[in-house]
Amino acid sequence: MENPENKIYKLDDVNINFSETRTFSKNDIEDLIKTPKLKYFDRDEFAVDIQRIEKFYFDNGYIDAFVDTTTIADEKKSTLTANFIIHEREPFRIRNIAYTGLENITQEVWRKIFKDNEPLIDTGQIYNKNKLSQENIRVANILVNNGYANAVANPPEIIKIESQNIRRTHQFNLVLNFITGDNYRFGKTKVVLQKDIYKISDDVLLKELEYNEHDIYSKDVLIESENRLTKIAILENARIQIDNIDTVKNIINLKIVASVRNKYELQPELLGYDIQNEFYAGTGLSFTDRYFFGGGRTETTRARILAHSTDQYGFELSTQIYQPAIFSNNKITGEMNLSGQFYSDYIYYISEVKDQFSFNYELPKHTYVNNLVLDWRISNQQFILKSKDYIAELLDTLPANSSFNIFSSVLGFSVIHNNTNNFAFPTKGFYQSFLIEHSGLLGNIIKKFFDISTFSYVKLSSLNKFFINISDDHQSSVLAYKFLVGTIFEYGDNRLRLTVDGQQKEVESSIVPLESRFIAGGSTSVRGWGSRRLGTFPNAENGGNFIIESNFEHRTKPFMDTKGYFKDLGFVTFLDFGNLWETPKQFKFDDIAIAIGAGVRYYTIVGPIRFDVGFKFYDYAPDPYTDKWLFNNSFSVIFKNKLTVQFGIGNTF
């Protein structure tokens, strides 16, 4: 006869019930246990699930909680229903909290622990094991970041109160035990480099340190200093280690240990990135000097070929120099990029020589503004109009066989706040930037001496990005939001000076270039419209002077806990809205376009590869015989006129 305990039952249902009170939801309990996820009933796993539930309640203050279970079997169908009945009982609260071992700390450190930072536990609260552990870690971190280098947190004492007084029952006294040790300061830091055939200057490394000799020891400052050393390209595996400890003077002497990489590198490149909301792919070759004339300077020369289509392609040759620690201040870095380019666009053949200088000032982390960026871009561009037949529908203002030169000097200043937690897949934080850009002063001076065109304008824009984690454990589900608003005010004489069949001519056509103007539509914009295909005025592909653009995305990586190729697969659903206007005065709410859609992401070391399908949910200017609203159209019209496929590399925003 078959032993019922050995019989295999298929799970018909798993019920979670609560006796009297219910603090946690059924979903909370189901996430803990494995029985609901099984196809067949497993008695051993069922018994372990009871322990899992009781431990969960214990760790959340319900010390006396227990779980009853029942199982109901249908012998004919060989199915079984499992029932968990949870008895929560009354939770235990914290009566008193004592911190021991902190008697000798300084008043300043005491204030940081108990005044400047809010303790994570308090009397009267329901006991919670995680919060208690976090409070231990919080205090220990403040200690090791304020001179107490050897501070440790011992296991806390949890004292259950036994009393006949009903007011004192179901209470704990907590004792948090710490050992602080002596208070230390930073000592000297020496440099130990392996294979230093290039004789790297110690001063290059020491400038990147976030501490000075005799500063109060801080583990976080030490880690930040170590991270900054990674910016020196010629170093490999840079670490800051303890050299020796002077227990008499309470000084910790350190040493920087690193290997020196090869100074020169020749590397082929495969390229893929967005230019003006259009995806370009290509190839290139780069040569890097990681210690360019010393000083931690890096120089990279690149040759690249790029293409978007048979009509849109380009060639680039550029030299970029990165300079750390300007004025011996590791918070100020600079970059110069000198380039020569040739591009074929929709309308023009463009030859350009450009030099761009950029200076970045990194502010302290406790300030709201993290970075100040100053850019100065000088360029000279020659435009040759393509065949008049080719652009007849795009441009009617310029005569055939015309060409022109544009000289520009653009000065930009950006204020940036960024506390997002990850570049590739941000799950929390807020990014905000404000840009003011001006062109005209130097260009108008040069214009008096040379036969060129130039332009004058002031540009203002603000970009805002939010990221909110909505998953419980692994941050695999994120809500992301972007909002961009910007405007350009043109002034002065922005007319074109043309050369037509060898003759000079001026035309009334604004020449603020595409790279300075706003554009809309494309894989990083409102995705129901193709690149540079969104705008409320003719020739919107040439850019406009006022933009509002916003994107909502739900990003998820459902397989991040698995192994293999699916681990880096992600999905996105989105809602985009916005549009482009020629001037701010032409703005109308009815012109705001709305797109919806979904996409697939595959996350790589160079960023996610994106594939999106966008639909024109609200088309402010529909084609004839189509409706503005998506679902008022037939399926054939939707797939013919309302759908756009987008591709790109890197996050949408």
C-alpha positions as CSV (number, residue, x, y, z in Angstrom):
1,M,0.0,0.0,0.0
2,E,1.4,3.5,-0.9
3,N,2.5,5.6,2.0
4,P,0.5,8.9,1.8
5,E,3.6,10.9,2.9
6,N,5.5,9.6,-0.1
7,K,2.7,10.3,-2.6
8,I,3.3,13.1,-5.0
9,Y,0.6,15.8,-5.0
10,K,0.2,18.6,-7.5
11,L,-0.3,21.9,-5.8
12,D,-3.9,23.1,-6.4
13,D,-3.7,26.3,-4.3
14,V,-1.7,28.0,-1.6
15,N,-3.7,30.1,0.9
16,I,-2.2,32.7,3.3
17,N,-4.6,33.7,6.1
18,F,-4.2,36.0,9.1
19,S,-5.6,35.5,12.5
20,E,-7.0,38.7,14.0
21,T,-4.4,41.3,12.9
22,R,-2.5,41.7,9.6
23,T,0.5,44.0,9.4
24,F,2.0,42.7,6.2
25,S,0.3,41.8,2.9
26,K,-0.1,38.4,1.3
27,N,2.3,39.6,-1.4
28,D,5.0,40.3,1.3
29,I,4.6,36.7,2.6
30,E,4.5,35.1,-0.9
31,D,7.8,36.8,-1.7
32,L,9.4,35.1,1.2
33,I,8.3,31.5,0.7
34,K,8.8,29.0,-2.1
35,T,5.7,26.7,-1.8
36,P,3.5,28.9,-4.0
37,K,6.2,28.8,-6.7
38,L,6.3,25.0,-6.8
39,K,4.4,22.8,-9.2
40,Y,4.3,19.8,-6.7
41,F,4.0,19.9,-3.0
42,D,7.3,19.5,-1.1
43,R,6.9,18.7,2.6
44,D,10.5,19.7,3.5
45,E,10.1,23.1,1.7
46,F,6.7,23.6,3.3
47,A,8.4,23.2,6.8
48,V,11.2,25.6,5.9
49,D,8.6,28.1,4.7
50,I,7.1,28.1,8.2
51,Q,10.5,29.0,9.6
52,R,11.0,31.7,7.0
53,I,7.7,33.4,7.9
54,E,8.4,33.2,11.6
55,K,11.9,34.6,11.2
56,F,10.5,37.4,9.1
57,Y,8.0,38.4,11.8
58,F,10.7,38.1,14.5
59,D,13.1,40.4,12.6
60,N,10.2,42.9,12.3
61,G,9.4,43.0,16.0
62,Y,6.7,40.3,16.2
63,I,8.7,38.1,18.6
64,D,5.8,35.9,19.6
65,A,4.3,35.3,16.1
66,F,3.8,31.8,15.0
67,V,2.4,30.0,12.0
68,D,-0.3,27.2,11.9
69,T,-0.6,25.1,8.8
70,T,-3.1,22.7,7.3
71,T,-3.1,20.7,4.1
72,I,-6.2,19.4,2.2
73,A,-5.6,16.6,-0.3
74,D,-7.8,15.3,-3.0
75,E,-6.7,11.7,-3.4
76,K,-8.6,11.1,-6.6
77,K,-7.0,14.1,-8.4
78,S,-3.8,13.8,-6.5
79,T,-3.9,17.5,-5.8
80,L,-3.3,19.4,-2.6
81,T,-4.2,22.7,-1.1
82,A,-1.7,24.2,1.4
83,N,-2.8,26.8,4.1
84,F,-0.7,29.1,6.2
85,I,-2.5,30.7,9.2
86,I,-0.4,33.5,10.7
87,H,-0.8,34.6,14.3
88,E,1.0,37.9,14.6
89,R,0.3,38.7,18.3
90,E,1.5,42.0,19.7
91,P,4.8,43.6,18.5
92,F,7.7,44.4,20.8
93,R,8.7,48.1,21.0
94,I,12.0,49.8,22.0
95,R,11.9,51.1,25.6
96,N,15.5,52.3,26.0
97,I,18.6,52.6,23.7
98,A,22.1,52.8,25.1
99,Y,25.3,53.5,23.2
100,T,28.4,52.2,24.9
101,G,32.0,52.7,24.1
102,L,31.6,56.3,22.9
103,E,32.6,58.0,26.2
104,N,35.9,59.3,24.8
105,I,34.9,60.6,21.4
106,T,35.2,64.4,20.7
107,Q,32.2,66.7,21.1
108,E,32.3,67.3,17.3
109,V,32.0,63.6,16.5
110,W,29.3,63.2,19.1
111,R,27.3,66.0,17.5
112,K,27.7,64.4,14.0
113,I,26.3,61.1,15.4
114,F,23.4,62.4,17.4
115,K,22.6,65.9,16.2
116,D,23.7,66.4,12.6
117,N,22.5,63.0,11.5
118,E,19.1,61.5,12.5
119,P,19.4,58.1,14.3
120,L,17.7,55.3,12.5
121,I,16.0,53.9,15.6
122,D,14.2,55.6,18.4
123,T,12.3,54.7,21.6
124,G,8.7,53.7,21.1
125,Q,9.4,52.3,17.6
126,I,8.6,48.6,16.8
127,Y,11.8,46.7,16.9
128,N,13.3,46.0,13.4
129,K,16.5,44.0,12.9
130,N,17.4,45.7,9.7
131,K,17.1,49.2,11.2
132,L,19.2,48.1,14.2
133,S,21.9,46.8,11.8
134,Q,21.8,50.0,9.8
135,E,22.1,52.1,12.9
136,N,25.2,50.2,13.9
137,I,26.7,50.7,10.5
138,R,25.8,54.5,10.5
139,V,27.6,55.1,13.8
140,A,30.6,53.0,12.8
141,N,30.9,54.9,9.5
142,I,30.8,58.3,11.2
143,L,33.6,57.1,13.6
144,V,35.9,55.8,10.8
145,N,35.4,59.0,8.8
146,N,36.3,61.3,11.7
147,G,39.6,59.9,12.8
148,Y,38.7,56.7,14.6
149,A,40.3,54.4,12.0
150,N,40.0,51.2,14.0
151,A,36.4,51.8,15.2
152,V,34.2,48.7,15.1
153,A,30.6,47.9,16.0
154,N,30.2,44.8,18.2
155,P,27.0,42.8,18.1
156,P,24.2,44.7,19.9
157,E,22.5,43.4,23.0
158,I,18.7,42.9,22.8
159,I,17.2,42.6,26.3
160,K,13.7,41.4,26.6
161,I,11.8,43.0,29.5
162,E,10.0,40.6,31.8
163,S,7.5,42.3,34.1
164,Q,4.2,41.9,35.8
165,N,3.5,45.5,34.8
166,I,1.4,45.3,31.6
167,R,2.8,48.7,30.5
168,R,6.3,47.2,30.4
169,T,5.5,44.0,28.6
170,H,6.4,43.5,24.9
171,Q,9.3,45.8,25.2
172,F,13.1,45.6,24.5
173,N,16.1,47.5,25.8
174,L,18.8,47.9,23.2
175,V,22.5,48.3,23.9
176,L,24.7,49.2,20.9
177,N,28.4,48.4,21.7
178,F,31.3,50.2,20.0
179,I,35.1,50.1,20.3
180,T,36.5,53.4,19.0
181,G,40.2,53.1,19.5
182,D,42.5,56.1,19.2
183,N,41.9,59.1,17.0
184,Y,44.2,59.3,14.0
185,R,45.3,61.8,11.4
186,F,46.7,61.3,7.9
187,G,50.5,61.2,7.7
188,K,52.8,61.3,4.8
189,T,52.0,59.6,1.5
190,K,54.7,58.1,-0.7
191,V,54.4,56.8,-4.2
192,V,55.5,53.2,-5.2
193,L,55.2,52.6,-9.0
194,Q,55.9,49.3,-10.7
195,K,57.6,49.3,-14.1
196,D,58.0,53.1,-14.1
197,I,60.0,53.4,-17.3
198,Y,58.6,56.9,-18.0
199,K,59.6,58.4,-14.6
200,I,56.1,59.5,-13.6
201,S,56.3,62.6,-11.3
202,D,55.0,61.9,-7.7
203,D,53.4,65.3,-7.8
204,V,51.0,64.2,-10.6
205,L,49.5,61.6,-8.2
206,L,49.7,63.6,-5.0
207,K,47.6,66.4,-6.6
208,E,44.7,64.0,-6.9
209,L,44.5,63.2,-3.2
210,E,41.5,64.5,-1.3
211,Y,43.4,64.9,1.9
212,N,46.5,66.7,3.2
213,E,49.0,65.7,5.7
214,H,47.7,66.1,9.3
215,D,44.0,66.1,8.2
216,I,41.8,64.0,10.4
217,Y,41.7,60.4,9.0
218,S,38.6,59.5,7.0
219,K,37.9,56.2,5.2
220,D,35.5,57.9,2.7
221,V,38.1,60.5,1.8
222,L,40.7,57.7,1.3
223,I,38.3,55.9,-1.0
224,E,37.5,59.1,-3.0
225,S,41.3,59.8,-3.3
226,E,41.8,56.3,-4.7
227,N,38.9,56.8,-7.2
228,R,40.5,60.0,-8.4
229,L,43.7,58.2,-9.2
230,T,41.9,56.2,-11.8
231,K,41.6,59.4,-13.9
232,I,45.3,59.3,-14.5
233,A,45.3,57.3,-17.7
234,I,48.9,55.9,-17.5
235,L,48.2,54.2,-14.1
236,E,46.8,50.8,-13.7
237,N,45.3,49.2,-10.5
238,A,46.1,52.3,-8.4
239,R,45.6,51.6,-4.7
240,I,46.2,53.6,-1.5
241,Q,47.6,51.3,1.2
242,I,48.7,51.7,4.8
243,D,52.5,52.0,5.0
244,N,52.9,52.2,8.7
245,I,51.1,53.5,11.8
246,D,52.7,55.8,14.3
247,T,50.9,54.9,17.6
248,V,52.7,57.6,19.5
249,K,51.7,60.5,17.3
250,N,48.5,58.8,16.1
251,I,49.6,59.2,12.5
252,I,48.7,56.8,9.6
253,N,51.3,57.0,6.9
254,L,50.1,55.7,3.4
255,K,51.5,54.7,0.1
256,I,50.1,54.8,-3.4
257,V,50.8,51.5,-5.2
258,A,50.2,51.2,-8.9
259,S,51.5,49.8,-12.2
260,V,52.5,52.0,-15.1
261,R,50.7,51.2,-18.4
262,N,52.2,51.5,-21.9
263,K,52.3,55.2,-22.7
264,Y,51.2,54.7,-26.3
265,E,48.2,52.8,-27.7
266,L,46.9,52.4,-31.3
267,Q,43.4,51.1,-31.3
268,P,40.7,50.4,-34.0
269,E,37.1,51.7,-33.2
270,L,33.6,50.6,-34.0
271,L,31.3,53.6,-33.6
272,G,27.6,54.1,-33.0
273,Y,26.1,57.2,-31.6
274,D,23.4,59.9,-32.1
275,I,24.1,63.1,-34.0
276,Q,21.2,65.5,-33.9
277,N,18.8,62.7,-32.9
278,E,20.0,60.5,-35.9
279,F,22.0,57.3,-35.4
280,Y,25.3,57.1,-37.2
281,A,27.5,54.1,-37.4
282,G,31.1,53.8,-38.5
283,T,34.7,52.9,-37.9
284,G,37.8,54.6,-36.9
285,L,41.4,54.5,-35.6
286,S,42.7,56.2,-32.5
287,F,46.2,56.9,-31.2
288,T,46.6,57.7,-27.5
289,D,49.5,59.2,-25.6
290,R,48.7,58.6,-21.9
291,Y,51.4,60.9,-20.5
292,F,51.5,63.7,-23.1
293,F,54.5,66.0,-22.1
294,G,54.0,64.8,-18.5
295,G,51.6,66.3,-15.9
296,G,49.1,63.5,-16.2
297,R,48.0,64.9,-19.6
298,T,46.4,62.6,-22.1
299,E,46.3,63.2,-25.9
300,T,44.2,61.2,-28.3
301,T,44.2,61.6,-32.1
302,R,41.3,60.0,-34.0
303,A,40.3,59.4,-37.6
304,R,36.7,58.4,-38.2
305,I,34.2,57.5,-40.9
306,L,30.5,57.8,-40.1
307,A,27.3,57.2,-42.0
308,H,23.6,57.5,-41.4
309,S,22.5,56.8,-45.0
310,T,23.9,57.1,-48.5
311,D,23.2,60.9,-48.4
312,Q,24.3,61.5,-44.8
313,Y,27.8,60.6,-44.0
314,G,31.0,62.2,-42.7
315,F,34.8,62.0,-42.1
316,E,36.5,63.4,-39.0
317,L,40.1,63.9,-37.9
318,S,40.5,65.2,-34.4
319,T,43.1,65.7,-31.6
320,Q,41.9,65.8,-28.0
321,I,44.0,66.8,-25.0
322,Y,42.8,66.3,-21.4
323,Q,44.5,68.3,-18.7
324,P,43.9,67.3,-15.0
325,A,44.5,69.6,-12.0
326,I,44.6,73.0,-13.6
327,F,46.2,75.6,-11.3
328,S,47.3,72.6,-9.2
329,N,43.6,72.2,-8.2
330,N,42.3,68.6,-8.8
331,K,38.7,70.0,-8.9
332,I,39.5,71.9,-12.1
333,T,40.1,70.0,-15.3
334,G,40.3,71.1,-18.9
335,E,40.0,69.7,-22.4
336,M,40.9,70.9,-25.9
337,N,39.5,69.4,-29.0
338,L,40.9,70.5,-32.4
339,S,39.1,68.8,-35.4
340,G,38.6,68.9,-39.1
341,Q,35.4,67.4,-40.5
342,F,33.6,66.9,-43.8
343,Y,29.9,66.0,-43.7
344,S,27.2,65.4,-46.2
345,D,23.8,66.5,-44.8
346,Y,20.3,66.6,-46.3
347,I,21.0,70.0,-48.0
348,Y,24.7,70.7,-47.8
349,Y,28.2,69.5,-48.1
350,I,29.9,70.9,-45.0
351,S,33.6,71.3,-44.4
352,E,34.5,72.5,-40.9
353,V,37.6,73.4,-38.8
354,K,36.8,73.6,-35.1
355,D,38.6,74.2,-31.9
356,Q,36.7,73.7,-28.6
357,F,38.0,74.5,-25.1
358,S,36.1,73.1,-22.1
359,F,36.8,73.7,-18.4
360,N,35.0,71.8,-15.6
361,Y,35.0,72.9,-12.0
362,E,33.9,70.1,-9.6
363,L,32.2,71.5,-6.4
364,P,31.9,69.7,-3.0
365,K,29.4,66.9,-2.9
366,H,27.4,68.5,-0.1
367,T,26.5,71.4,-2.3
368,Y,23.4,71.2,-4.6
369,V,25.4,72.3,-7.7
370,N,28.0,69.6,-8.5
371,N,29.7,71.1,-11.6
372,L,30.3,74.3,-13.4
373,V,31.3,74.0,-17.0
374,L,32.7,76.7,-19.3
375,D,32.9,76.0,-23.1
376,W,34.4,78.1,-25.8
377,R,33.8,76.8,-29.4
378,I,35.5,78.5,-32.4
379,S,34.7,77.1,-35.9
380,N,34.8,78.0,-39.5
381,Q,32.3,76.1,-41.7
382,Q,32.0,76.1,-45.5
383,F,28.6,75.1,-46.9
384,I,28.1,74.0,-50.5
385,L,24.5,73.6,-51.5
386,K,23.6,70.3,-53.1
387,S,21.6,69.9,-56.3
388,K,18.6,72.3,-56.4
389,D,16.4,69.4,-57.6
390,Y,17.4,67.3,-54.6
391,I,16.4,69.9,-52.1
392,A,13.5,71.6,-53.9
393,E,11.0,70.6,-51.2
394,L,13.3,71.4,-48.3
395,L,14.7,74.8,-49.1
396,D,13.5,77.5,-51.4
397,T,15.4,80.5,-50.1
398,L,18.9,79.8,-51.5
399,P,19.8,79.9,-55.2
400,A,21.4,77.0,-57.0
401,N,25.2,76.8,-57.2
402,S,25.6,78.8,-54.0
403,S,28.1,78.4,-51.2
404,F,29.0,80.3,-48.1
405,N,31.3,80.5,-45.1
406,I,30.2,80.8,-41.5
407,F,32.6,81.8,-38.7
408,S,31.4,81.3,-35.2
409,S,32.6,81.9,-31.7
410,V,30.2,80.4,-29.1
411,L,30.7,80.8,-25.4
412,G,28.6,78.5,-23.1
413,F,28.2,78.2,-19.3
414,S,26.5,75.3,-17.6
415,V,25.4,74.7,-14.0
416,I,24.9,71.0,-13.2
417,H,23.4,69.0,-10.4
418,N,23.7,65.2,-10.6
419,N,23.1,62.7,-7.9
420,T,22.1,59.8,-10.1
421,N,23.6,56.5,-8.9
422,N,24.5,54.7,-12.2
423,F,25.4,55.8,-15.7
424,A,24.3,52.6,-17.6
425,F,21.1,51.9,-15.6
426,P,20.3,54.7,-13.2
427,T,17.7,53.6,-10.6
428,K,17.5,56.7,-8.4
429,G,18.6,60.3,-8.4
430,F,18.0,63.6,-10.1
431,Y,19.9,65.4,-12.8
432,Q,19.4,69.1,-13.6
433,S,21.4,71.4,-15.8
434,F,21.0,75.0,-16.9
435,L,22.8,76.4,-19.9
436,I,23.4,79.9,-21.1
437,E,25.1,80.2,-24.5
438,H,26.1,83.3,-26.4
439,S,27.5,84.0,-29.9
440,G,28.3,87.2,-31.7
441,L,31.0,89.3,-30.2
442,L,34.1,87.9,-31.8
443,G,32.3,86.8,-34.9
444,N,31.1,90.4,-35.7
445,I,34.6,91.7,-35.3
446,I,36.0,89.1,-37.7
447,K,33.1,89.8,-40.1
448,K,34.4,93.4,-40.6
449,F,37.7,92.2,-42.0
450,F,36.7,89.0,-43.9
451,D,34.0,87.9,-46.4
452,I,32.2,85.6,-44.0
453,S,28.8,85.2,-42.4
454,T,28.4,85.0,-38.7
455,F,25.5,84.9,-36.2
456,S,24.4,86.4,-33.0
457,Y,22.1,84.8,-30.4
458,V,21.6,84.0,-26.8
459,K,20.5,80.5,-25.9
460,L,18.8,79.4,-22.7
461,S,17.9,75.8,-21.8
462,S,17.1,73.6,-18.9
463,L,17.3,69.7,-18.8
464,N,15.8,67.7,-15.9
465,K,15.9,64.0,-15.4
466,F,14.4,61.9,-12.5
467,F,14.9,58.2,-11.7
468,I,12.8,56.3,-9.2
469,N,13.3,52.7,-8.2
470,I,9.9,50.8,-7.9
471,S,11.3,47.3,-7.3
472,D,11.7,45.9,-3.8
473,D,15.0,44.1,-4.0
474,H,17.3,44.3,-7.0
475,Q,16.4,47.7,-8.5
476,S,15.4,46.0,-11.7
477,S,12.3,48.2,-12.3
478,V,12.7,52.0,-12.7
479,L,10.5,55.0,-13.6
480,A,12.5,57.5,-15.6
481,Y,11.4,61.0,-16.6
482,K,13.0,63.8,-18.7
483,F,11.9,67.4,-19.3
484,L,13.7,69.8,-21.6
485,V,12.8,73.4,-22.3
486,G,14.9,75.8,-24.3
487,T,14.7,79.0,-26.3
488,I,17.0,81.0,-28.6
489,F,16.9,84.8,-29.0
490,E,18.5,86.0,-32.2
491,Y,19.8,89.5,-32.6
492,G,21.9,91.5,-35.0
493,D,22.6,90.8,-38.7
494,N,22.2,87.1,-39.2
495,R,21.9,87.2,-42.9
496,L,23.8,84.9,-45.2
497,R,26.7,86.2,-47.4
498,L,26.5,83.9,-50.4
499,T,28.9,83.2,-53.3
500,V,26.7,82.3,-56.4
501,D,28.5,81.5,-59.6
502,G,31.5,83.6,-58.3
503,Q,29.3,86.6,-57.4
504,Q,28.7,87.9,-53.8
505,K,25.1,88.1,-52.6
506,E,23.2,88.5,-49.3
507,V,19.9,86.8,-48.5
508,E,17.4,87.1,-45.7
509,S,18.0,83.7,-44.1
510,S,18.8,83.0,-40.5
511,I,22.1,81.1,-40.2
512,V,22.2,80.0,-36.6
513,P,23.6,76.5,-37.3
514,L,21.9,73.2,-36.6
515,E,24.3,72.2,-33.8
516,S,23.2,75.3,-31.9
517,R,19.4,75.2,-32.7
518,F,16.9,72.8,-31.2
519,I,15.6,69.9,-33.2
520,A,12.8,67.4,-32.4
521,G,11.9,63.9,-33.3
522,G,14.1,60.8,-33.3
523,S,15.4,58.1,-31.0
524,T,16.1,60.4,-28.1
525,S,13.1,62.8,-28.6
526,V,9.4,62.2,-29.4
527,R,9.7,58.7,-30.8
528,G,6.5,58.7,-32.9
529,W,8.3,60.9,-35.4
530,G,11.6,60.3,-37.3
531,S,14.8,62.2,-36.6
532,R,14.3,66.0,-37.3
533,R,10.8,65.3,-38.6
534,L,8.9,67.1,-35.8
535,G,8.2,70.8,-35.9
536,T,5.3,73.2,-36.4
537,F,6.9,75.2,-39.2
538,P,8.3,74.6,-42.7
539,N,11.9,73.3,-42.9
540,A,11.8,72.2,-39.2
541,E,14.6,69.8,-40.0
542,N,16.9,72.9,-40.0
543,G,16.1,73.5,-36.3
544,G,14.0,75.9,-34.4
545,N,14.3,78.5,-31.6
546,F,11.9,77.1,-29.0
547,I,11.4,73.5,-27.7
548,I,9.4,71.7,-25.1
549,E,10.2,68.0,-24.8
550,S,9.4,65.3,-22.2
551,N,9.8,61.6,-21.9
552,F,8.3,59.0,-19.4
553,E,9.9,55.6,-19.4
554,H,9.3,52.4,-17.4
555,R,12.6,50.5,-17.6
556,T,12.9,46.9,-16.4
557,K,15.6,44.2,-16.4
558,P,13.6,41.1,-15.5
559,F,16.5,38.6,-15.9
560,M,19.3,40.4,-14.0
561,D,19.5,37.6,-11.4
562,T,20.0,34.9,-14.0
563,K,23.2,33.8,-15.8
564,G,23.9,33.9,-19.5
565,Y,23.0,36.2,-22.3
566,F,19.5,37.1,-21.0
567,K,21.0,38.7,-17.9
568,D,21.5,42.0,-19.7
569,L,18.2,42.1,-21.6
570,G,15.8,44.9,-20.7
571,F,12.5,46.3,-21.9
572,V,11.0,49.8,-22.0
573,T,7.5,51.3,-22.3
574,F,7.3,55.0,-22.9
575,L,5.2,58.1,-23.4
576,D,6.8,61.1,-25.1
577,F,5.4,64.6,-25.7
578,G,6.6,67.9,-27.0
579,N,7.3,69.9,-30.2
580,L,9.5,72.5,-31.8
581,W,8.5,76.1,-32.7
582,E,10.2,78.7,-34.8
583,T,9.8,81.3,-32.0
584,P,8.4,81.2,-28.5
585,K,5.5,83.5,-29.6
586,Q,4.2,80.7,-31.9
587,F,3.7,78.2,-29.1
588,K,0.3,76.6,-28.8
589,F,-0.9,73.8,-26.5
590,D,-2.7,72.1,-29.4
591,D,0.7,71.7,-31.2
592,I,2.1,69.4,-28.5
593,A,2.6,66.0,-30.1
594,I,2.2,62.8,-28.1
595,A,3.9,59.4,-28.8
596,I,3.6,56.0,-27.1
597,G,5.5,52.8,-27.6
598,A,7.7,50.1,-26.3
599,G,11.3,49.0,-26.9
600,V,14.0,46.4,-26.2
601,R,17.4,47.1,-24.6
602,Y,20.5,45.0,-24.4
603,Y,23.0,46.4,-22.0
604,T,26.7,46.3,-23.0
605,I,29.9,47.9,-21.6
606,V,29.4,50.8,-24.1
607,G,25.8,51.3,-23.0
608,P,22.4,49.8,-24.0
609,I,21.7,49.0,-27.6
610,R,18.1,50.4,-28.2
611,F,15.3,49.3,-30.5
612,D,12.0,51.2,-30.1
613,V,8.7,51.2,-31.9
614,G,6.8,54.5,-31.4
615,F,3.3,55.5,-32.4
616,K,1.8,58.9,-33.0
617,F,-0.7,58.9,-30.2
618,Y,-1.7,62.5,-30.9
619,D,-0.7,63.9,-34.2
620,Y,-1.0,67.7,-34.1
621,A,-0.7,67.9,-38.0
622,P,-2.0,64.6,-39.4
623,D,-1.7,63.5,-43.0
624,P,-4.9,63.9,-45.1
625,Y,-7.5,61.2,-44.5
626,T,-6.0,60.3,-41.1
627,D,-7.2,61.3,-37.6
628,K,-5.2,63.2,-35.0
629,W,-5.8,60.5,-32.3
630,L,-4.2,57.1,-32.9
631,F,-7.1,54.8,-32.2
632,N,-9.5,56.7,-34.4
633,N,-7.6,55.2,-37.4
634,S,-7.7,51.8,-38.9
635,F,-4.9,49.3,-38.3
636,S,-3.7,49.7,-41.9
637,V,-3.4,53.5,-41.4
638,I,-1.7,53.1,-38.0
639,F,1.0,50.9,-39.4
640,K,1.4,52.9,-42.6
641,N,1.2,56.5,-41.2
642,K,1.5,56.4,-37.4
643,L,4.4,54.1,-36.6
644,T,8.1,54.8,-36.5
645,V,11.0,52.5,-35.7
646,Q,13.9,53.9,-33.8
647,F,17.4,52.5,-33.2
648,G,20.3,53.8,-31.1
649,I,23.1,53.1,-28.6
650,G,23.0,54.5,-25.1
651,N,20.1,55.5,-22.9
652,T,17.3,57.6,-24.3
653,F,18.2,60.1,-21.6
